[in-house]
Amino acid sequence: MKKIVIFMAMILACFMSLGLSGDAKCDAGANIKFQVKNVHLQNGQYTVEGDFCNEGDTKGYVYAIELDTTIYDKVGNCIFSHSFSEPELMPYWVRAHTCSPFGVTLTNSNAHSYNGEIRWDVHSRVYFKTDAR
């Protein structure tokens, strides 16, 4: 019986030391990313649709976004490429642990209609803050 009590005390001491050595407060803040859902190519325009997703534990707002979009035909030939930067978005609030839809339609004379199947690759950079200052 005494061995069991000593063993349980050792386990309790291990758990307590792990709990005390960890950071008492872990604040991840906002962590907002843009997840692309679809890209449409029309005559003279293209549209990028997706969601701003905040994986952090604090609400934040997006104040700028950059998108590098490349559209390919079925066999992998590049049929359109464009970089877009919006340095002054209206504050676009995203609550913690949620996603908010966002889409942008851009005019570009090189965006010709394509009736076949397309594949796309979009790289995004999202700039955000946790307060509106």
Secondary structure as GFF3:
##gff-version 3
##sequence-region A 1 133
A	DSSP	alpha_helix	2	21	.	.	.	ID=ss1
A	DSSP	beta_strand	32	42	.	.	.	ID=ss2
A	DSSP	beta_strand	45	54	.	.	.	ID=ss3
A	DSSP	beta_strand	60	72	.	.	.	ID=ss4
A	DSSP	beta_strand	78	86	.	.	.	ID=ss5
A	DSSP	beta_strand	92	94	.	.	.	ID=ss6
A	DSSP	beta_strand	99	107	.	.	.	ID=ss7
A	DSSP	beta_strand	119	129	.	.	.	ID=ss8
###
